[in-house]
Structures are given as C-alpha cells and as structure tokens.
Amino acid sequence: MAHLKFLLLLLFVGFTLCTEVDLHKRIFHDHSCEKNDRLYHVKITATNRTHDSLCGGSLIRSEWVLTAAHCWKDQPGWNMSAYVGIHPGPGRIARIIDHKIFEDQTGKHDIMLLKIDPPENKIKPVVLPKCTRRKKLDVIQIAGLGRYTVDVNYNKLRGEPPHLQCAKMHVVKCGLNLHPCDSTLLWPNGNTMCHKEPRVDVCQGDSGGGVIAKNNKIHGVYVGGKKCACTGPGISLKVCSYIGWINQVITRSNGK
C-alpha cells in the first residue's frame, strides 16, 4: 500500500509539473505565420533610457504604414523606429519621417499612418478594401510579436516570439462605449470590430497589427481589448471607417 501511495504521489507531481510546463509554453497566437504570409507586417519600436514598447503595423504603400495611434511616443527622449521585412526576415530598419493621426471634431482616434524612409519597394503592400459594399466578416486573421507565454497563474510573460505569430479569430459583436485604458484616443461606436477565439489572444506588442479577411485585404487595425489586461475580445478599428482619410493623406503626400 505504501508503494502504491508513492506511485500515486509521483503521478500527481508529474502531472503538476507537466501542467506547469504546458502553461509556460502556451502560445497565445495560433502558429508561426507561413513563410510567404504577412510579408507586409512591420515591427514598430519605441525606446528611451528606461522603457521600451512594441507595436505592429501594415505596409499599405511603399512609404506608408498603417498602425494604431497609441503606438506613437511623442515625449522627449523617446526614439521610434520601423522594421520592414521582418517576416520571414531578417528585416531592415527604416526611419519614421512623418506621422498622421486621424482627428475630427470629437478628438483623435486610435489609428495612424507612419511615413518611412527609404520607401520599401521590394515588398508588396497589403491591399486596402474598396469599401463600396461592406460585406459582413465572419473569420479574420491577425498577427503579432506580442507576449506569447504565461506562467502558472496565467500572467503574461515578457518576451518576443522567434517568428511572427498568426491566428484566425471569429468576429463577434462589440459592446458600446469602448475606450482604451489610460488614453484619450477614441474607439467610436460603429467604427469598431471585435474578434475572439478559444486559446487565442492578442496582447501588448500586437497593437497596430492588421486584421486581414479571406480576400487578403486589410479590414481593421488592432487597437486593444475590453479590459486593460489581455482578456476578453480583441478590438480593432475598421479600415473602411477611415478609408477616405487614408487615401487623402497618401494622395496629398504624392503631391497630386
């Protein structure tokens, strides 16, 4: 009987340890992106002497990146950079020479265009939707380099995955009066798209990444979640709600 109790104890300990290891290895995105997928994904970093932040973005023209406005750091001492061609790599750094944040009479919205130099002419930009007939989306794909492991208490751990992570998520109904944590930027009702999937999450470092539909066009920009922590549905701003502004910024930049 004592021997049996010892074996049961070993089995219990083994199960506990395996569970902990599994949690540490849990990937919050679905899988590494395919080699030829998401080539237009841009890594955006901001650093000062004590802190750093990570965001994603999408190359929509050779010199323009679409991302989230809260990724911009305009305080003294911060340096921002964009990295193109990071997937499949190795990528190169590009200078950010201008930024445009959408603003109307209600305030600034959480969507931004970054102009980079030199322009990226070797990577095909993601295609913008026409937005003339807005089809209801069911499944979307999102990608990022944000926190992707947890500890035994499901707390997100710092660290960047070795490869860009991709996941499919289902579009779900959004609530009303959504707003980012600790920010005055706006997520207006009607301009948001929400997405959720079991065992898939989006978190710090994923902001600004493109929401891609089955037609391989960018339909959203991921901006955050319902709560300050990485829980609940992911929230994105619809590209079609800002398509006029996007085209206007790009056209003015070309001097047309």
C-alpha positions as protocol buffer text, in pm:
chain_id: "A"
residue {
  index: 1
  type: MET
  ca { x: 0 y: 0 z: 0 }
}
residue {
  index: 2
  type: ALA
  ca { x: 284 y: 238 z: 86 }
}
residue {
  index: 3
  type: HIS
  ca { x: 442 y: 161 z: -251 }
}
residue {
  index: 4
  type: LEU
  ca { x: 112 y: 235 z: -424 }
}
residue {
  index: 5
  type: LYS
  ca { x: 77 y: 567 z: -240 }
}
residue {
  index: 6
  type: PHE
  ca { x: 431 y: 657 z: -350 }
}
residue {
  index: 7
  type: LEU
  ca { x: 347 y: 582 z: -714 }
}
residue {
  index: 8
  type: LEU
  ca { x: 31 y: 791 z: -690 }
}
residue {
  index: 9
  type: LEU
  ca { x: 233 y: 1076 z: -542 }
}
residue {
  index: 10
  type: LEU
  ca { x: 482 y: 1055 z: -828 }
}
residue {
  index: 11
  type: LEU
  ca { x: 200 y: 1058 z: -1081 }
}
residue {
  index: 12
  type: PHE
  ca { x: 45 y: 1362 z: -911 }
}
residue {
  index: 13
  type: VAL
  ca { x: 376 y: 1551 z: -905 }
}
residue {
  index: 14
  type: GLY
  ca { x: 443 y: 1457 z: -1265 }
}
residue {
  index: 15
  type: PHE
  ca { x: 103 y: 1583 z: -1373 }
}
residue {
  index: 16
  type: THR
  ca { x: 155 y: 1910 z: -1187 }
}
residue {
  index: 17
  type: LEU
  ca { x: 495 y: 1967 z: -1344 }
}
residue {
  index: 18
  type: CYS
  ca { x: 369 y: 1884 z: -1692 }
}
residue {
  index: 19
  type: THR
  ca { x: 79 y: 2121 z: -1648 }
}
residue {
  index: 20
  type: GLU
  ca { x: 315 y: 2399 z: -1548 }
}
residue {
  index: 21
  type: VAL
  ca { x: 542 y: 2335 z: -1845 }
}
residue {
  index: 22
  type: ASP
  ca { x: 242 y: 2334 z: -2079 }
}
residue {
  index: 23
  type: LEU
  ca { x: 131 y: 2670 z: -1942 }
}
residue {
  index: 24
  type: HIS
  ca { x: 476 y: 2817 z: -1989 }
}
residue {
  index: 25
  type: LYS
  ca { x: 474 y: 2702 z: -2350 }
}
residue {
  index: 26
  type: ARG
  ca { x: 120 y: 2811 z: -2425 }
}
residue {
  index: 27
  type: ILE
  ca { x: 113 y: 3015 z: -2744 }
}
residue {
  index: 28
  type: PHE
  ca { x: -145 y: 3290 z: -2749 }
}
residue {
  index: 29
  type: HIS
  ca { x: -147 y: 3307 z: -3123 }
}
residue {
  index: 30
  type: ASP
  ca { x: -229 y: 3002 z: -3329 }
}
residue {
  index: 31
  type: HIS
  ca { x: 102 y: 2927 z: -3503 }
}
residue {
  index: 32
  type: SER
  ca { x: 401 y: 3082 z: -3672 }
}
residue {
  index: 33
  type: CYS
  ca { x: 296 y: 3259 z: -3990 }
}
residue {
  index: 34
  type: GLU
  ca { x: 361 y: 3081 z: -4316 }
}
residue {
  index: 35
  type: LYS
  ca { x: 685 y: 3177 z: -4489 }
}
residue {
  index: 36
  type: ASN
  ca { x: 513 y: 3376 z: -4764 }
}
residue {
  index: 37
  type: ASP
  ca { x: 236 y: 3518 z: -4545 }
}
residue {
  index: 38
  type: ARG
  ca { x: 227 y: 3867 z: -4389 }
}
residue {
  index: 39
  type: LEU
  ca { x: 539 y: 3989 z: -4566 }
}
residue {
  index: 40
  type: TYR
  ca { x: 395 y: 4341 z: -4529 }
}
residue {
  index: 41
  type: HIS
  ca { x: 394 y: 4320 z: -4146 }
}
residue {
  index: 42
  type: VAL
  ca { x: 600 y: 4598 z: -3989 }
}
residue {
  index: 43
  type: LYS
  ca { x: 755 y: 4596 z: -3643 }
}
residue {
  index: 44
  type: ILE
  ca { x: 741 y: 4934 z: -3467 }
}
residue {
  index: 45
  type: THR
  ca { x: 954 y: 5006 z: -3161 }
}
residue {
  index: 46
  type: ALA
  ca { x: 982 y: 5297 z: -2921 }
}
residue {
  index: 47
  type: THR
  ca { x: 1262 y: 5323 z: -2666 }
}
residue {
  index: 48
  type: ASN
  ca { x: 1400 y: 5564 z: -2410 }
}
residue {
  index: 49
  type: ARG
  ca { x: 1663 y: 5512 z: -2142 }
}
residue {
  index: 50
  type: THR
  ca { x: 1439 y: 5308 z: -1914 }
}
residue {
  index: 51
  type: HIS
  ca { x: 1144 y: 5175 z: -2115 }
}
residue {
  index: 52
  type: ASP
  ca { x: 1057 y: 5024 z: -2447 }
}
residue {
  index: 53
  type: SER
  ca { x: 737 y: 4940 z: -2633 }
}
residue {
  index: 54
  type: LEU
  ca { x: 647 y: 4720 z: -2927 }
}
residue {
  index: 55
  type: CYS
  ca { x: 374 y: 4750 z: -3189 }
}
residue {
  index: 56
  type: GLY
  ca { x: 284 y: 4609 z: -3526 }
}
residue {
  index: 57
  type: GLY
  ca { x: 179 y: 4775 z: -3848 }
}
residue {
  index: 58
  type: SER
  ca { x: 100 y: 4703 z: -4210 }
}
residue {
  index: 59
  type: LEU
  ca { x: 273 y: 4837 z: -4519 }
}
residue {
  index: 60
  type: ILE
  ca { x: -10 y: 4977 z: -4735 }
}
residue {
  index: 61
  type: ARG
  ca { x: 214 y: 5174 z: -4974 }
}
residue {
  index: 62
  type: SER
  ca { x: 589 y: 5165 z: -5029 }
}
residue {
  index: 63
  type: GLU
  ca { x: 636 y: 5455 z: -4784 }
}
residue {
  index: 64
  type: TRP
  ca { x: 323 y: 5432 z: -4565 }
}
residue {
  index: 65
  type: VAL
  ca { x: 248 y: 5207 z: -4267 }
}
residue {
  index: 66
  type: LEU
  ca { x: -98 y: 5178 z: -4111 }
}
residue {
  index: 67
  type: THR
  ca { x: -98 y: 5122 z: -3735 }
}
residue {
  index: 68
  type: ALA
  ca { x: -257 y: 5227 z: -3404 }
}
residue {
  index: 69
  type: ALA
  ca { x: -218 y: 5585 z: -3283 }
}
residue {
  index: 70
  type: HIS
  ca { x: -142 y: 5486 z: -2923 }
}
residue {
  index: 71
  type: CYS
  ca { x: 184 y: 5335 z: -3050 }
}
residue {
  index: 72
  type: TRP
  ca { x: 319 y: 5688 z: -3107 }
}
residue {
  index: 73
  type: LYS
  ca { x: 550 y: 5823 z: -2835 }
}
residue {
  index: 74
  type: ASP
  ca { x: 600 y: 6197 z: -2862 }
}
residue {
  index: 75
  type: GLN
  ca { x: 751 y: 6263 z: -2520 }
}
residue {
  index: 76
  type: PRO
  ca { x: 1111 y: 6392 z: -2505 }
}
residue {
  index: 77
  type: GLY
  ca { x: 1374 y: 6117 z: -2502 }
}
residue {
  index: 78
  type: TRP
  ca { x: 1177 y: 5857 z: -2698 }
}
residue {
  index: 79
  type: ASN
  ca { x: 1313 y: 5718 z: -3023 }
}
residue {
  index: 80
  type: MET
  ca { x: 1086 y: 5536 z: -3267 }
}
residue {
  index: 81
  type: SER
  ca { x: 1184 y: 5301 z: -3549 }
}
residue {
  index: 82
  type: ALA
  ca { x: 1011 y: 5082 z: -3805 }
}
residue {
  index: 83
  type: TYR
  ca { x: 1141 y: 4746 z: -3925 }
}
residue {
  index: 84
  type: VAL
  ca { x: 1020 y: 4614 z: -4259 }
}
residue {
  index: 85
  type: GLY
  ca { x: 1070 y: 4264 z: -4398 }
}
residue {
  index: 86
  type: ILE
  ca { x: 1085 y: 4109 z: -4052 }
}
residue {
  index: 87
  type: HIS
  ca { x: 891 y: 3807 z: -4176 }
}
residue {
  index: 88
  type: PRO
  ca { x: 1041 y: 3580 z: -4277 }
}
residue {
  index: 89
  type: GLY
  ca { x: 1339 y: 3806 z: -4206 }
}
residue {
  index: 90
  type: PRO
  ca { x: 1598 y: 3929 z: -4147 }
}
residue {
  index: 91
  type: GLY
  ca { x: 1437 y: 4269 z: -4198 }
}
residue {
  index: 92
  type: ARG
  ca { x: 1579 y: 4619 z: -4213 }
}
residue {
  index: 93
  type: ILE
  ca { x: 1528 y: 4940 z: -4022 }
}
residue {
  index: 94
  type: ALA
  ca { x: 1350 y: 5238 z: -4175 }
}
residue {
  index: 95
  type: ARG
  ca { x: 1334 y: 5591 z: -4040 }
}
residue {
  index: 96
  type: ILE
  ca { x: 995 y: 5731 z: -3946 }
}
residue {
  index: 97
  type: ILE
  ca { x: 987 y: 6076 z: -4106 }
}
residue {
  index: 98
  type: ASP
  ca { x: 622 y: 6171 z: -4052 }
}
residue {
  index: 99
  type: HIS
  ca { x: 307 y: 6056 z: -3876 }
}
residue {
  index: 100
  type: LYS
  ca { x: -60 y: 6136 z: -3922 }
}
residue {
  index: 101
  type: ILE
  ca { x: -331 y: 6062 z: -3663 }
}
residue {
  index: 102
  type: PHE
  ca { x: -698 y: 6079 z: -3760 }
}
residue {
  index: 103
  type: GLU
  ca { x: -880 y: 6361 z: -3583 }
}
residue {
  index: 104
  type: ASP
  ca { x: -1230 y: 6501 z: -3612 }
}
residue {
  index: 105
  type: GLN
  ca { x: -1447 y: 6731 z: -3400 }
}
residue {
  index: 106
  type: THR
  ca { x: -1470 y: 6464 z: -3127 }
}
residue {
  index: 107
  type: GLY
  ca { x: -1096 y: 6419 z: -3089 }
}
residue {
  index: 108
  type: LYS
  ca { x: -816 y: 6192 z: -3205 }
}
residue {
  index: 109
  type: HIS
  ca { x: -898 y: 5833 z: -3299 }
}
residue {
  index: 110
  type: ASP
  ca { x: -670 y: 5537 z: -3236 }
}
residue {
  index: 111
  type: ILE
  ca { x: -549 y: 5499 z: -3595 }
}
residue {
  index: 112
  type: MET
  ca { x: -231 y: 5636 z: -3751 }
}
residue {
  index: 113
  type: LEU
  ca { x: -24 y: 5647 z: -4067 }
}
residue {
  index: 114
  type: LEU
  ca { x: 356 y: 5646 z: -4049 }
}
residue {
  index: 115
  type: LYS
  ca { x: 574 y: 5759 z: -4338 }
}
residue {
  index: 116
  type: ILE
  ca { x: 903 y: 5573 z: -4367 }
}
residue {
  index: 117
  type: ASP
  ca { x: 1230 y: 5642 z: -4547 }
}
residue {
  index: 118
  type: PRO
  ca { x: 1363 y: 5491 z: -4760 }
}
residue {
  index: 119
  type: PRO
  ca { x: 1046 y: 5351 z: -4919 }
}
residue {
  index: 120
  type: GLU
  ca { x: 1013 y: 4971 z: -4926 }
}
residue {
  index: 121
  type: ASN
  ca { x: 995 y: 4872 z: -5293 }
}
residue {
  index: 122
  type: LYS
  ca { x: 1070 y: 4500 z: -5265 }
}
residue {
  index: 123
  type: ILE
  ca { x: 770 y: 4401 z: -5054 }
}
residue {
  index: 124
  type: LYS
  ca { x: 417 y: 4404 z: -5193 }
}
residue {
  index: 125
  type: PRO
  ca { x: 191 y: 4615 z: -4969 }
}
residue {
  index: 126
  type: VAL
  ca { x: -134 y: 4474 z: -4834 }
}
residue {
  index: 127
  type: VAL
  ca { x: -439 y: 4575 z: -5037 }
}
residue {
  index: 128
  type: LEU
  ca { x: -693 y: 4819 z: -4893 }
}
residue {
  index: 129
  type: PRO
  ca { x: -1063 y: 4728 z: -4925 }
}
residue {
  index: 130
  type: LYS
  ca { x: -1279 y: 4919 z: -5174 }
}
residue {
  index: 131
  type: CYS
  ca { x: -1547 y: 4977 z: -4909 }
}
residue {
  index: 132
  type: THR
  ca { x: -1822 y: 5034 z: -5166 }
}
residue {
  index: 133
  type: ARG
  ca { x: -2011 y: 4727 z: -5048 }
}
residue {
  index: 134
  type: ARG
  ca { x: -1922 y: 4627 z: -4695 }
}
residue {
  index: 135
  type: LYS
  ca { x: -1954 y: 4252 z: -4659 }
}
residue {
  index: 136
  type: LYS
  ca { x: -2010 y: 4107 z: -4315 }
}
residue {
  index: 137
  type: LEU
  ca { x: -1691 y: 3938 z: -4194 }
}
residue {
  index: 138
  type: ASP
  ca { x: -1702 y: 3605 z: -4015 }
}
residue {
  index: 139
  type: VAL
  ca { x: -1340 y: 3495 z: -3975 }
}
residue {
  index: 140
  type: ILE
  ca { x: -1031 y: 3717 z: -3979 }
}
residue {
  index: 141
  type: GLN
  ca { x: -658 y: 3665 z: -3937 }
}
residue {
  index: 142
  type: ILE
  ca { x: -442 y: 3865 z: -3702 }
}
residue {
  index: 143
  type: ALA
  ca { x: -67 y: 3855 z: -3644 }
}
residue {
  index: 144
  type: GLY
  ca { x: 187 y: 3993 z: -3399 }
}
residue {
  index: 145
  type: LEU
  ca { x: 502 y: 3962 z: -3193 }
}
residue {
  index: 146
  type: GLY
  ca { x: 345 y: 4040 z: -2854 }
}
residue {
  index: 147
  type: ARG
  ca { x: 374 y: 3847 z: -2528 }
}
residue {
  index: 148
  type: TYR
  ca { x: 305 y: 3485 z: -2609 }
}
residue {
  index: 149
  type: THR
  ca { x: 368 y: 3277 z: -2294 }
}
residue {
  index: 150
  type: VAL
  ca { x: 219 y: 3269 z: -1946 }
}
residue {
  index: 151
  type: ASP
  ca { x: 322 y: 3148 z: -1603 }
}
residue {
  index: 152
  type: VAL
  ca { x: 127 y: 2907 z: -1382 }
}
residue {
  index: 153
  type: ASN
  ca { x: -109 y: 3186 z: -1280 }
}
residue {
  index: 154
  type: TYR
  ca { x: -181 y: 3283 z: -1643 }
}
residue {
  index: 155
  type: ASN
  ca { x: 16 y: 3606 z: -1613 }
}
residue {
  index: 156
  type: LYS
  ca { x: 168 y: 3713 z: -1945 }
}
residue {
  index: 157
  type: LEU
  ca { x: 545 y: 3689 z: -1954 }
}
residue {
  index: 158
  type: ARG
  ca { x: 772 y: 3934 z: -2132 }
}
residue {
  index: 159
  type: GLY
  ca { x: 948 y: 3822 z: -2442 }
}
residue {
  index: 160
  type: GLU
  ca { x: 912 y: 3818 z: -2816 }
}
residue {
  index: 161
  type: PRO
  ca { x: 842 y: 3501 z: -3015 }
}
residue {
  index: 162
  type: PRO
  ca { x: 1118 y: 3394 z: -3256 }
}
residue {
  index: 163
  type: HIS
  ca { x: 877 y: 3416 z: -3551 }
}
residue {
  index: 164
  type: LEU
  ca { x: 574 y: 3626 z: -3636 }
}
residue {
  index: 165
  type: GLN
  ca { x: 264 y: 3457 z: -3495 }
}
residue {
  index: 166
  type: CYS
  ca { x: -62 y: 3425 z: -3693 }
}
residue {
  index: 167
  type: ALA
  ca { x: -409 y: 3326 z: -3576 }
}
residue {
  index: 168
  type: LYS
  ca { x: -761 y: 3305 z: -3709 }
}
residue {
  index: 169
  type: MET
  ca { x: -1036 y: 3455 z: -3495 }
}
residue {
  index: 170
  type: HIS
  ca { x: -1413 y: 3481 z: -3529 }
}
residue {
  index: 171
  type: VAL
  ca { x: -1578 y: 3821 z: -3548 }
}
residue {
  index: 172
  type: VAL
  ca { x: -1812 y: 3882 z: -3254 }
}
residue {
  index: 173
  type: LYS
  ca { x: -2049 y: 4160 z: -3153 }
}
residue {
  index: 174
  type: CYS
  ca { x: -1886 y: 4466 z: -2996 }
}
residue {
  index: 175
  type: GLY
  ca { x: -2015 y: 4643 z: -2690 }
}
residue {
  index: 176
  type: LEU
  ca { x: -2081 y: 5016 z: -2672 }
}
residue {
  index: 177
  type: ASN
  ca { x: -1862 y: 5298 z: -2542 }
}
residue {
  index: 178
  type: LEU
  ca { x: -1535 y: 5111 z: -2574 }
}
residue {
  index: 179
  type: HIS
  ca { x: -1223 y: 5309 z: -2489 }
}
residue {
  index: 180
  type: PRO
  ca { x: -852 y: 5235 z: -2443 }
}
residue {
  index: 181
  type: CYS
  ca { x: -701 y: 5220 z: -2097 }
}
residue {
  index: 182
  type: ASP
  ca { x: -517 y: 5532 z: -1981 }
}
residue {
  index: 183
  type: SER
  ca { x: -567 y: 5712 z: -2312 }
}
residue {
  index: 184
  type: THR
  ca { x: -778 y: 5991 z: -2456 }
}
residue {
  index: 185
  type: LEU
  ca { x: -779 y: 5833 z: -2802 }
}
residue {
  index: 186
  type: LEU
  ca { x: -1119 y: 5729 z: -2933 }
}
residue {
  index: 187
  type: TRP
  ca { x: -1277 y: 5399 z: -3040 }
}
residue {
  index: 188
  type: PRO
  ca { x: -1609 y: 5535 z: -3173 }
}
residue {
  index: 189
  type: ASN
  ca { x: -1921 y: 5321 z: -3174 }
}
residue {
  index: 190
  type: GLY
  ca { x: -1973 y: 5181 z: -3523 }
}
residue {
  index: 191
  type: ASN
  ca { x: -1603 y: 5207 z: -3611 }
}
residue {
  index: 192
  type: THR
  ca { x: -1502 y: 4902 z: -3408 }
}
residue {
  index: 193
  type: MET
  ca { x: -1473 y: 4535 z: -3496 }
}
residue {
  index: 194
  type: CYS
  ca { x: -1434 y: 4270 z: -3225 }
}
residue {
  index: 195
  type: HIS
  ca { x: -1287 y: 3922 z: -3256 }
}
residue {
  index: 196
  type: LYS
  ca { x: -1249 y: 3627 z: -3024 }
}
residue {
  index: 197
  type: GLU
  ca { x: -1127 y: 3265 z: -3036 }
}
residue {
  index: 198
  type: PRO
  ca { x: -1067 y: 2997 z: -2769 }
}
residue {
  index: 199
  type: ARG
  ca { x: -698 y: 2969 z: -2664 }
}
residue {
  index: 200
  type: VAL
  ca { x: -604 y: 3258 z: -2890 }
}
residue {
  index: 201
  type: ASP
  ca { x: -526 y: 3601 z: -2750 }
}
residue {
  index: 202
  type: VAL
  ca { x: -384 y: 3934 z: -2854 }
}
residue {
  index: 203
  type: CYS
  ca { x: -181 y: 4137 z: -2609 }
}
residue {
  index: 204
  type: GLN
  ca { x: 81 y: 4408 z: -2552 }
}
residue {
  index: 205
  type: GLY
  ca { x: 306 y: 4427 z: -2855 }
}
residue {
  index: 206
  type: ASP
  ca { x: 32 y: 4327 z: -3100 }
}
residue {
  index: 207
  type: SER
  ca { x: -131 y: 4670 z: -3123 }
}
residue {
  index: 208
  type: GLY
  ca { x: -137 y: 4817 z: -3472 }
}
residue {
  index: 209
  type: GLY
  ca { x: -133 y: 4481 z: -3649 }
}
residue {
  index: 210
  type: GLY
  ca { x: -358 y: 4437 z: -3949 }
}
residue {
  index: 211
  type: VAL
  ca { x: -687 y: 4246 z: -3940 }
}
residue {
  index: 212
  type: ILE
  ca { x: -699 y: 4052 z: -4265 }
}
residue {
  index: 213
  type: ALA
  ca { x: -1005 y: 3892 z: -4425 }
}
residue {
  index: 214
  type: LYS
  ca { x: -1025 y: 3590 z: -4657 }
}
residue {
  index: 215
  type: ASN
  ca { x: -978 y: 3817 z: -4958 }
}
residue {
  index: 216
  type: ASN
  ca { x: -629 y: 3906 z: -4823 }
}
residue {
  index: 217
  type: LYS
  ca { x: -729 y: 4269 z: -4778 }
}
residue {
  index: 218
  type: ILE
  ca { x: -678 y: 4467 z: -4459 }
}
residue {
  index: 219
  type: HIS
  ca { x: -1013 y: 4540 z: -4293 }
}
residue {
  index: 220
  type: GLY
  ca { x: -901 y: 4651 z: -3947 }
}
residue {
  index: 221
  type: VAL
  ca { x: -623 y: 4775 z: -3720 }
}
residue {
  index: 222
  type: TYR
  ca { x: -595 y: 4601 z: -3385 }
}
residue {
  index: 223
  type: VAL
  ca { x: -607 y: 4857 z: -3103 }
}
residue {
  index: 224
  type: GLY
  ca { x: -670 y: 4670 z: -2776 }
}
residue {
  index: 225
  type: GLY
  ca { x: -917 y: 4483 z: -2560 }
}
residue {
  index: 226
  type: LYS
  ca { x: -1220 y: 4549 z: -2340 }
}
residue {
  index: 227
  type: LYS
  ca { x: -1004 y: 4532 z: -2029 }
}
residue {
  index: 228
  type: CYS
  ca { x: -658 y: 4668 z: -1955 }
}
residue {
  index: 229
  type: ALA
  ca { x: -532 y: 4312 z: -1924 }
}
residue {
  index: 230
  type: CYS
  ca { x: -514 y: 4083 z: -2227 }
}
residue {
  index: 231
  type: THR
  ca { x: -853 y: 3926 z: -2169 }
}
residue {
  index: 232
  type: GLY
  ca { x: -1183 y: 3940 z: -2350 }
}
residue {
  index: 233
  type: PRO
  ca { x: -1238 y: 4001 z: -2722 }
}
residue {
  index: 234
  type: GLY
  ca { x: -979 y: 4187 z: -2924 }
}
residue {
  index: 235
  type: ILE
  ca { x: -1091 y: 4524 z: -3059 }
}
residue {
  index: 236
  type: SER
  ca { x: -994 y: 4674 z: -3393 }
}
residue {
  index: 237
  type: LEU
  ca { x: -1087 y: 4989 z: -3580 }
}
residue {
  index: 238
  type: LYS
  ca { x: -1243 y: 4929 z: -3921 }
}
residue {
  index: 239
  type: VAL
  ca { x: -1033 y: 5044 z: -4214 }
}
residue {
  index: 240
  type: CYS
  ca { x: -1346 y: 5130 z: -4412 }
}
residue {
  index: 241
  type: SER
  ca { x: -1443 y: 5386 z: -4147 }
}
residue {
  index: 242
  type: TYR
  ca { x: -1122 y: 5576 z: -4230 }
}
residue {
  index: 243
  type: ILE
  ca { x: -1063 y: 5490 z: -4596 }
}
residue {
  index: 244
  type: GLY
  ca { x: -1133 y: 5846 z: -4714 }
}
residue {
  index: 245
  type: TRP
  ca { x: -878 y: 5990 z: -4471 }
}
residue {
  index: 246
  type: ILE
  ca { x: -619 y: 5723 z: -4559 }
}
residue {
  index: 247
  type: ASN
  ca { x: -646 y: 5792 z: -4932 }
}
residue {
  index: 248
  type: GLN
  ca { x: -640 y: 6167 z: -4872 }
}
residue {
  index: 249
  type: VAL
  ca { x: -316 y: 6151 z: -4670 }
}
residue {
  index: 250
  type: ILE
  ca { x: -147 y: 5932 z: -4930 }
}
residue {
  index: 251
  type: THR
  ca { x: -266 y: 6149 z: -5222 }
}
residue {
  index: 252
  type: ARG
  ca { x: -151 y: 6472 z: -5058 }
}
residue {
  index: 253
  type: SER
  ca { x: 187 y: 6314 z: -4986 }
}
residue {
  index: 254
  type: ASN
  ca { x: 228 y: 6232 z: -5355 }
}
residue {
  index: 255
  type: GLY
  ca { x: 158 y: 6595 z: -5442 }
}
residue {
  index: 256
  type: LYS
  ca { x: -145 y: 6514 z: -5653 }
}
